[in-house]
């Protein structure tokens, strides 16, 4: 499993690609500037995390991962977001429940997004989680369906998600908030907070975890962003009773949008 990322609140920043050619200064027929190229809606990312934390639980350490995300517009209201993520530990640091030793995970998801209003987007998401390495012998594949909401309240980005896990036959809920402080044309600071709950979710019935994070997206070019981050994982209530510990971790990702 993964929040990948995602969650991440987390959550990184994608930049829109553009290409433009100027007109000729030579004598003769005027050459019109080439129109700015439309973005393809494809984002590729590479990342390193000191700890692979998914929904408040540490699965492994020293994780290297890659992501391909494609957004396909359908019409003015609907779009389809297709995502593939693979991560693997560079050492034998998988948690005991994940088999110890090596850790690998492949996540494939599809989200139907609907733009309800100018600043409210709803999503219907399906994700398949597959585990490899030693984790593949200890963890079953997971099929999950969820509903997501994202909106902006003045300058605060808000998100919510509710998910049903067919393997656990349980529910996971999370609510997040973040705000981007623009420092200059190439640097921003993005503090974020997230709180989650579970119902019959891998031994969690009640409070799950709180995540506090600070990311610093650095605009390298029109298409590339480097994002270091630091985060704190604070399990509480049911997840804390299960033995999960407070942790401080961090990492960095490089995203390129086409």
JOHUNOR-V127448 format. One record per backbone hydrogen bond with DSSP energy under -1.0 kcal/mol. NH is the residue of the N-H (numbers start at 1). CO is the residue of the C=O. If there is no record, write none. Layout:
nh->[NH | NH]
co->[CO | CO]
This chain:
nh->[5 | 6 | 8 | 8 | 9 | 37 | 40 | 43 | 44 | 45 | 46 | 47 | 48 | 49 | 50 | 52 | 53 | 54 | 57 | 59 | 62 | 63 | 64 | 65 | 66 | 67 | 68 | 69 | 70 | 71 | 72 | 74 | 75 | 79 | 80 | 81 | 82 | 83 | 84 | 85 | 86 | 87 | 88 | 89 | 90 | 93 | 94 | 95 | 98 | 99 | 100 | 104 | 105 | 106 | 107 | 108 | 109 | 110 | 111 | 112 | 113 | 114 | 115 | 116 | 116 | 117 | 121 | 122 | 123 | 124 | 125 | 126 | 127 | 128 | 129 | 130 | 132 | 136 | 137 | 139 | 142 | 144 | 145 | 146 | 147 | 148 | 149 | 150 | 151 | 153 | 156 | 157 | 158 | 159 | 160 | 161 | 162 | 163 | 164 | 165 | 166 | 169 | 170 | 171 | 172 | 173 | 174 | 175 | 176 | 177 | 178 | 179 | 181 | 183 | 184 | 188 | 189 | 190 | 192 | 193 | 194 | 195 | 196 | 197 | 198 | 199 | 201 | 204 | 206 | 208 | 210 | 211 | 212 | 213 | 214 | 215 | 216 | 218 | 219 | 220 | 221 | 225 | 226 | 227 | 229 | 230 | 231 | 232 | 233 | 234 | 236 | 239 | 239 | 241 | 242 | 243 | 244 | 247 | 249 | 251 | 252 | 253 | 254 | 255 | 256 | 257 | 258]
co->[6 | 4 | 5 | 10 | 7 | 19 | 258 | 69 | 256 | 67 | 254 | 65 | 252 | 63 | 250 | 60 | 51 | 57 | 54 | 52 | 50 | 49 | 88 | 47 | 86 | 45 | 84 | 43 | 82 | 41 | 80 | 78 | 78 | 113 | 72 | 111 | 70 | 109 | 68 | 107 | 66 | 105 | 64 | 103 | 62 | 91 | 101 | 59 | 95 | 96 | 95 | 132 | 87 | 130 | 85 | 128 | 83 | 126 | 81 | 124 | 79 | 122 | 77 | 114 | 120 | 120 | 150 | 114 | 148 | 112 | 146 | 110 | 144 | 108 | 142 | 106 | 104 | 133 | 134 | 135 | 129 | 127 | 164 | 125 | 162 | 123 | 160 | 121 | 158 | 156 | 153 | 178 | 151 | 176 | 149 | 174 | 147 | 172 | 145 | 170 | 143 | 165 | 165 | 199 | 163 | 197 | 161 | 195 | 159 | 193 | 157 | 191 | 189 | 187 | 187 | 217 | 181 | 215 | 213 | 177 | 211 | 175 | 209 | 173 | 206 | 171 | 204 | 201 | 198 | 196 | 234 | 194 | 232 | 192 | 230 | 190 | 228 | 226 | 186 | 224 | 224 | 255 | 218 | 253 | 251 | 214 | 249 | 212 | 247 | 210 | 208 | 207 | 236 | 237 | 238 | 240 | 239 | 233 | 231 | 229 | 48 | 227 | 46 | 225 | 44 | 223 | 42]
